[in-house]
Amino acid sequence: MQNIYFYVMLGSVFFSVFLVILFAGLPKVVKAKDKKRIDKLSYYEMPYSKKEKKIPSFFERMVLPVLGKIAGLTKNLSPSNISENTKRKLELAGVYERVSIDMYLALKLLF
């Protein structure tokens, strides 16, 4: 019977020491993780160096070349006055600098 009380007391001492170490060390661990997290986030804010090459997006690699080919076909198949009228309409809309006539006609043909 005395052996059981001994083991219960020994277990409770180990458990209480474990809890003290856990709650005393937990703030230090959390602060260290926050610092690492901030370091990781600051990596993404840094501008690219000249040595690193930026990988183009899927849109730039796949979609734009296909649209460029369709734009060339559209330009060849459409009458000349359509491109002039479209240019005037894009200028009036205020998007002529951002959208080329060929791309606009290709998108219009697709959709």
C-alpha positions, 0 to 999 in steps of 0.5 A: 500500500505504501508503494502506491502512495510513493508512486503517486507522489513521485508522479505528481512531483514529475507532473508539477515539474513538467508543468512549471517547465512548460509554462516557464519556457512557453513564452520564449518558444513563442517569441522565437517562432514569431521572430522566425515568422517575421524573418520569413515575411521580410524575405518576400518584401525584398526586391529581386536582385539582378542575379535572380530571374523572375519566373513569368506567370502562366498567363505571360507564358501560355495565354499571351502568345496564343492571343498574339497568334489569334490577333495576327490572324484577326488582323489579316482577315479583317478589313482595314476600316475595322481597325481604324474604327476600333482604334478610334473607339478605344481612344474614346474609351481611354484604354488605347494605351493599355490594350492594343487593337490586335488584342482587342479584336482577337478577344472580341473574336474569341468571345 
